[in-house]
Amino acid sequence: MALTMIPQAGFVEGDPKIQNGKIIREISINPGVTTPKHVHYRTHETLVILNGTGVIHLGNSGIRVSKGSKVEIPAGTMHSISNHRQDDPLELSNIPVLTIRQTKELNGSRSDFELVE
C-alpha cells in the first residue's frame, strides 16, 4: 500500500483501493493525535478498526473503538478520530458510501468536505 504522510496532522492515508465499486482508504493515526473535526455533506462513511484503540467523535459524543469495531458516520455529521495511546498507531479502513460515478461527479462541483476547526 502506498502511503501519503500528512506530517502536520500526524496521520497517514493510503492510496485508495477500489472494491465492489466502492473506494476504500486505509488510515493510520499516530499515537496522541486527533484528526481535525470535519464534515462530508454527501458522503456516508463506514470506519472499520484494523488495529489499535481510540475514540471516534461524532458531533458532541465519542465512541470508544478497538480492533474489529465498525462505526457508521452519516453524511452531514461532524466527526474526528483520536488515538489517545502513547505507543501504537490506530489503523482503520475508511469506506465512503459513494460509488465511483458519484465520486467523479463531485470533481469540479462544490466540495463534499469541510474542516470545522
CYANA upper distance limits for C-alpha pairs under 8 A (distance plus 0.5 A):
  1 MET  CA     14 GLY  CA      6.73
  1 MET  CA     15 ASP  CA      7.30
  2 ALA  CA     14 GLY  CA      6.04
  2 ALA  CA     15 ASP  CA      6.12
  3 LEU  CA     12 VAL  CA      6.80
  3 LEU  CA     13 GLU  CA      6.10
  3 LEU  CA     14 GLY  CA      4.69
  3 LEU  CA     15 ASP  CA      6.62
  4 THR  CA     12 VAL  CA      6.12
  4 THR  CA     13 GLU  CA      5.76
  4 THR  CA     14 GLY  CA      6.48
  4 THR  CA     15 ASP  CA      7.83
  5 MET  CA     10 GLY  CA      8.33
  5 MET  CA     11 PHE  CA      6.93
  5 MET  CA     12 VAL  CA      5.04
  5 MET  CA     13 GLU  CA      7.08
  6 ILE  CA     10 GLY  CA      6.67
  6 ILE  CA     11 PHE  CA      6.34
  6 ILE  CA     12 VAL  CA      6.50
  6 ILE  CA     13 GLU  CA      8.39
  7 PRO  CA     11 PHE  CA      7.36
  9 ALA  CA     33 VAL  CA      8.24
  9 ALA  CA     35 THR  CA      7.20
  9 ALA  CA     36 PRO  CA      8.31
 10 GLY  CA     29 ILE  CA      6.95
 10 GLY  CA     30 ASN  CA      6.16
 10 GLY  CA     33 VAL  CA      6.61
 10 GLY  CA     35 THR  CA      8.33
 11 PHE  CA     27 ILE  CA      7.62
 11 PHE  CA     28 SER  CA      6.12
 11 PHE  CA     29 ILE  CA      4.85
 11 PHE  CA     30 ASN  CA      6.15
 11 PHE  CA     33 VAL  CA      8.17
 11 PHE  CA     35 THR  CA      8.11
 12 VAL  CA     27 ILE  CA      6.11
 12 VAL  CA     28 SER  CA      5.57
 12 VAL  CA     29 ILE  CA      6.93
 13 GLU  CA     25 ARG  CA      7.37
 13 GLU  CA     26 GLU  CA      6.48
 13 GLU  CA     27 ILE  CA      5.01
 13 GLU  CA     28 SER  CA      7.04
 14 GLY  CA     25 ARG  CA      6.26
 14 GLY  CA     26 GLU  CA      5.63
 14 GLY  CA     27 ILE  CA      6.61
 15 ASP  CA     25 ARG  CA      6.78
 15 ASP  CA     26 GLU  CA      8.10
 16 PRO  CA     23 ILE  CA      6.55
 16 PRO  CA     24 ILE  CA      5.97
 16 PRO  CA     25 ARG  CA      5.12
 16 PRO  CA     26 GLU  CA      8.05
 17 LYS  CA     23 ILE  CA      6.15
 17 LYS  CA     24 ILE  CA      5.64
 17 LYS  CA     25 ARG  CA      6.82
 18 ILE  CA     22 LYS  CA      6.01
 18 ILE  CA     23 ILE  CA      5.16
 18 ILE  CA     24 ILE  CA      6.64
 19 GLN  CA     23 ILE  CA      7.00
 19 GLN  CA     24 ILE  CA      7.68
 21 GLY  CA     99 THR  CA      6.34
 21 GLY  CA    100 ILE  CA      6.61
 22 LYS  CA     95 ILE  CA      7.75
 22 LYS  CA     96 PRO  CA      7.87
 22 LYS  CA     97 VAL  CA      7.47
 22 LYS  CA     98 LEU  CA      7.19
 22 LYS  CA     99 THR  CA      5.99
 22 LYS  CA    100 ILE  CA      6.96
 23 ILE  CA     95 ILE  CA      6.74
 23 ILE  CA     96 PRO  CA      7.10
 23 ILE  CA     98 LEU  CA      8.18
 23 ILE  CA     99 THR  CA      7.98
 23 ILE  CA    100 ILE  CA      7.64
 24 ILE  CA     93 SER  CA      7.09
 24 ILE  CA     94 ASN  CA      6.27
 24 ILE  CA     95 ILE  CA      5.28
 24 ILE  CA     96 PRO  CA      7.59
 25 ARG  CA     93 SER  CA      6.21
 25 ARG  CA     94 ASN  CA      5.69
 25 ARG  CA     95 ILE  CA      7.14
 26 GLU  CA     91 GLU  CA      7.75
 26 GLU  CA     92 LEU  CA      6.21
 26 GLU  CA     93 SER  CA      4.90
 26 GLU  CA     94 ASN  CA      6.57
 27 ILE  CA     91 GLU  CA      6.22
 27 ILE  CA     92 LEU  CA      5.86
 27 ILE  CA     93 SER  CA      6.69
 27 ILE  CA     94 ASN  CA      7.66
 28 SER  CA     89 PRO  CA      6.60
 28 SER  CA     90 LEU  CA      6.07
 28 SER  CA     91 GLU  CA      4.88
 28 SER  CA     92 LEU  CA      7.00
 29 ILE  CA     33 VAL  CA      7.03
 29 ILE  CA     34 THR  CA      8.29
 29 ILE  CA     35 THR  CA      8.39
 29 ILE  CA     82 SER  CA      8.26
 29 ILE  CA     83 ASN  CA      7.00
 29 ILE  CA     89 PRO  CA      5.88
 29 ILE  CA     90 LEU  CA      5.54
 29 ILE  CA     91 GLU  CA      6.89
 30 ASN  CA     83 ASN  CA      7.32
 30 ASN  CA     88 ASP  CA      7.69
 30 ASN  CA     89 PRO  CA      5.18
 30 ASN  CA     90 LEU  CA      7.15
 31 PRO  CA     83 ASN  CA      6.00
 31 PRO  CA     84 HIS  CA      6.78
 31 PRO  CA     85 ARG  CA      5.71
 31 PRO  CA     86 GLN  CA      5.40
 31 PRO  CA     87 ASP  CA      6.38
 31 PRO  CA     88 ASP  CA      6.30
 31 PRO  CA     89 PRO  CA      5.81
 31 PRO  CA     90 LEU  CA      7.85
 32 GLY  CA     82 SER  CA      7.91
 32 GLY  CA     83 ASN  CA      5.93
 32 GLY  CA     84 HIS  CA      5.34
 32 GLY  CA     85 ARG  CA      6.37
 32 GLY  CA     86 GLN  CA      6.31
 33 VAL  CA     82 SER  CA      6.37
 33 VAL  CA     83 ASN  CA      6.00
 33 VAL  CA     84 HIS  CA      7.41
 34 THR  CA     80 SER  CA      7.32
 34 THR  CA     81 ILE  CA      6.00
 34 THR  CA     82 SER  CA      4.60
 34 THR  CA     83 ASN  CA      6.76
 35 THR  CA     80 SER  CA      5.88
 35 THR  CA     81 ILE  CA      5.90
 35 THR  CA     82 SER  CA      7.00
 36 PRO  CA     80 SER  CA      6.40
 36 PRO  CA     81 ILE  CA      8.47
 36 PRO  CA    115 LEU  CA      7.39
 36 PRO  CA    116 VAL  CA      8.06
 36 PRO  CA    117 GLU  CA      7.12
 37 LYS  CA     78 MET  CA      6.90
 37 LYS  CA     79 HIS  CA      5.83
 37 LYS  CA     80 SER  CA      5.26
 37 LYS  CA    115 LEU  CA      6.55
 37 LYS  CA    116 VAL  CA      5.80
 37 LYS  CA    117 GLU  CA      6.34
 38 HIS  CA     78 MET  CA      5.88
 38 HIS  CA     79 HIS  CA      6.10
 38 HIS  CA     80 SER  CA      7.10
 38 HIS  CA    113 PHE  CA      7.55
 38 HIS  CA    114 GLU  CA      6.05
 38 HIS  CA    115 LEU  CA      4.77
 38 HIS  CA    116 VAL  CA      5.45
 38 HIS  CA    117 GLU  CA      7.94
 39 VAL  CA     75 ALA  CA      8.07
 39 VAL  CA     76 GLY  CA      6.28
 39 VAL  CA     77 THR  CA      6.22
 39 VAL  CA     78 MET  CA      5.11
 39 VAL  CA     79 HIS  CA      6.86
 39 VAL  CA    112 ASP  CA      8.42
 39 VAL  CA    113 PHE  CA      6.25
 39 VAL  CA    114 GLU  CA      5.99
 39 VAL  CA    115 LEU  CA      7.13
 39 VAL  CA    116 VAL  CA      7.61
 40 HIS  CA     44 HIS  CA      8.08
 40 HIS  CA     75 ALA  CA      6.22
 40 HIS  CA     76 GLY  CA      6.05
 40 HIS  CA     77 THR  CA      7.63
 40 HIS  CA     78 MET  CA      8.29
 40 HIS  CA    112 ASP  CA      5.54
 40 HIS  CA    113 PHE  CA      5.09
 40 HIS  CA    114 GLU  CA      7.17
 41 TYR  CA     75 ALA  CA      5.83
 41 TYR  CA     76 GLY  CA      5.08
 41 TYR  CA     77 THR  CA      8.40
 41 TYR  CA    112 ASP  CA      5.63
 41 TYR  CA    113 PHE  CA      7.12
 42 ARG  CA     75 ALA  CA      5.78
 42 ARG  CA     76 GLY  CA      7.38
 42 ARG  CA    112 ASP  CA      6.46
 43 THR  CA     74 PRO  CA      7.83
 43 THR  CA     75 ALA  CA      5.37
 43 THR  CA     76 GLY  CA      8.23
 43 THR  CA     96 PRO  CA      6.60
 43 THR  CA     97 VAL  CA      6.45
 43 THR  CA     98 LEU  CA      6.79
 43 THR  CA    112 ASP  CA      7.62
 44 HIS  CA     72 GLU  CA      7.93
 44 HIS  CA     73 ILE  CA      6.23
 44 HIS  CA     74 PRO  CA      5.11
 44 HIS  CA     75 ALA  CA      4.96
 44 HIS  CA     96 PRO  CA      6.28
 44 HIS  CA     97 VAL  CA      5.66
 44 HIS  CA     98 LEU  CA      8.07
 45 GLU  CA     72 GLU  CA      6.44
 45 GLU  CA     73 ILE  CA      5.52
 45 GLU  CA     74 PRO  CA      7.03
 45 GLU  CA     75 ALA  CA      7.87
 45 GLU  CA     94 ASN  CA      7.24
 45 GLU  CA     95 ILE  CA      6.08
 45 GLU  CA     96 PRO  CA      4.72
 45 GLU  CA     97 VAL  CA      6.24
 46 THR  CA     70 LYS  CA      7.42
 46 THR  CA     71 VAL  CA      6.25
 46 THR  CA     72 GLU  CA      5.11
 46 THR  CA     73 ILE  CA      6.66
 46 THR  CA     94 ASN  CA      6.47
 46 THR  CA     95 ILE  CA      5.52
 46 THR  CA     96 PRO  CA      6.73
 46 THR  CA     97 VAL  CA      7.98
 47 LEU  CA     70 LYS  CA      6.12
 47 LEU  CA     71 VAL  CA      5.70
 47 LEU  CA     72 GLU  CA      6.98
 47 LEU  CA     73 ILE  CA      8.33
 47 LEU  CA     92 LEU  CA      7.04
 47 LEU  CA     93 SER  CA      6.16
 47 LEU  CA     94 ASN  CA      5.29
 47 LEU  CA     95 ILE  CA      6.79
 48 VAL  CA     68 GLY  CA      7.04
 48 VAL  CA     69 SER  CA      6.31
 48 VAL  CA     70 LYS  CA      5.01
 48 VAL  CA     71 VAL  CA      7.12
 48 VAL  CA     92 LEU  CA      5.94
 48 VAL  CA     93 SER  CA      5.65
 48 VAL  CA     94 ASN  CA      7.22
 49 ILE  CA     53 THR  CA      8.49
 49 ILE  CA     65 VAL  CA      7.67
 49 ILE  CA     66 SER  CA      6.64
 49 ILE  CA     67 LYS  CA      5.45
 49 ILE  CA     68 GLY  CA      5.87
 49 ILE  CA     69 SER  CA      5.85
 49 ILE  CA     70 LYS  CA      7.00
 49 ILE  CA     90 LEU  CA      8.14
 49 ILE  CA     91 GLU  CA      6.62
 49 ILE  CA     92 LEU  CA      4.81
 49 ILE  CA     93 SER  CA      7.01
 50 LEU  CA     66 SER  CA      8.46
 50 LEU  CA     67 LYS  CA      5.66
 50 LEU  CA     68 GLY  CA      6.72
 50 LEU  CA     90 LEU  CA      8.34
 50 LEU  CA     91 GLU  CA      5.83
 50 LEU  CA     92 LEU  CA      5.43
 50 LEU  CA     93 SER  CA      7.46
 51 ASN  CA     66 SER  CA      7.40
 51 ASN  CA     67 LYS  CA      5.34
 51 ASN  CA     68 GLY  CA      8.38
 51 ASN  CA     89 PRO  CA      8.21
 51 ASN  CA     90 LEU  CA      6.37
 51 ASN  CA     91 GLU  CA      5.55
 51 ASN  CA     92 LEU  CA      7.43
 52 GLY  CA     66 SER  CA      6.24
 52 GLY  CA     67 LYS  CA      6.44
 52 GLY  CA     88 ASP  CA      7.06
 52 GLY  CA     89 PRO  CA      6.79
 52 GLY  CA     90 LEU  CA      5.11
 52 GLY  CA     91 GLU  CA      6.88
 53 THR  CA     64 ARG  CA      7.96
 53 THR  CA     65 VAL  CA      6.04
 53 THR  CA     66 SER  CA      4.73
 53 THR  CA     67 LYS  CA      7.27
 53 THR  CA     83 ASN  CA      7.23
 53 THR  CA     84 HIS  CA      8.44
 53 THR  CA     85 ARG  CA      7.88
 53 THR  CA     90 LEU  CA      6.53
 54 GLY  CA     64 ARG  CA      6.33
 54 GLY  CA     65 VAL  CA      5.84
 54 GLY  CA     66 SER  CA      7.04
 54 GLY  CA     81 ILE  CA      7.78
 54 GLY  CA     82 SER  CA      5.98
 54 GLY  CA     83 ASN  CA      5.11
 54 GLY  CA     84 HIS  CA      6.60
 54 GLY  CA     85 ARG  CA      7.95
 54 GLY  CA     90 LEU  CA      7.24
 55 VAL  CA     62 GLY  CA      6.48
 55 VAL  CA     63 ILE  CA      5.85
 55 VAL  CA     64 ARG  CA      4.97
 55 VAL  CA     65 VAL  CA      6.26
 55 VAL  CA     81 ILE  CA      6.40
 55 VAL  CA     82 SER  CA      5.61
 55 VAL  CA     83 ASN  CA      7.19
 55 VAL  CA     84 HIS  CA      8.31
 56 ILE  CA     62 GLY  CA      6.02
 56 ILE  CA     63 ILE  CA      5.68
 56 ILE  CA     64 ARG  CA      7.05
 56 ILE  CA     65 VAL  CA      7.62
 56 ILE  CA     79 HIS  CA      7.67
 56 ILE  CA     80 SER  CA      6.55
 56 ILE  CA     81 ILE  CA      5.07
 56 ILE  CA     82 SER  CA      6.86
 57 HIS  CA     61 SER  CA      6.23
 57 HIS  CA     62 GLY  CA      4.79
 57 HIS  CA     63 ILE  CA      6.90
 57 HIS  CA     79 HIS  CA      5.72
 57 HIS  CA     80 SER  CA      5.69
 57 HIS  CA     81 ILE  CA      6.52
 57 HIS  CA     82 SER  CA      8.23
 58 LEU  CA     62 GLY  CA      6.52
 58 LEU  CA     63 ILE  CA      8.27
 58 LEU  CA     73 ILE  CA      8.04
 58 LEU  CA     77 THR  CA      7.12
 58 LEU  CA     78 MET  CA      6.46
 58 LEU  CA     79 HIS  CA      5.17
 58 LEU  CA     80 SER  CA      7.56
 59 GLY  CA     77 THR  CA      6.94
 59 GLY  CA     78 MET  CA      5.64
 59 GLY  CA     79 HIS  CA      6.52
 65 VAL  CA     69 SER  CA      6.12
 65 VAL  CA     70 LYS  CA      8.47
 73 ILE  CA     77 THR  CA      7.09
 73 ILE  CA     79 HIS  CA      8.43
 78 MET  CA    116 VAL  CA      8.05
 83 ASN  CA     89 PRO  CA      7.62
 83 ASN  CA     90 LEU  CA      6.46
 85 ARG  CA     89 PRO  CA      8.19
 98 LEU  CA    102 GLN  CA      6.21
 98 LEU  CA    103 THR  CA      6.70
 99 THR  CA    103 THR  CA      6.74
100 ILE  CA    104 LYS  CA      6.75
101 ARG  CA    105 GLU  CA      6.76
102 GLN  CA    106 LEU  CA      6.90
103 THR  CA    107 ASN  CA      7.43
105 GLU  CA    109 SER  CA      7.84
106 LEU  CA    110 ARG  CA      7.51
106 LEU  CA    111 SER  CA      7.30
106 LEU  CA    112 ASP  CA      7.79
107 ASN  CA    111 SER  CA      8.31
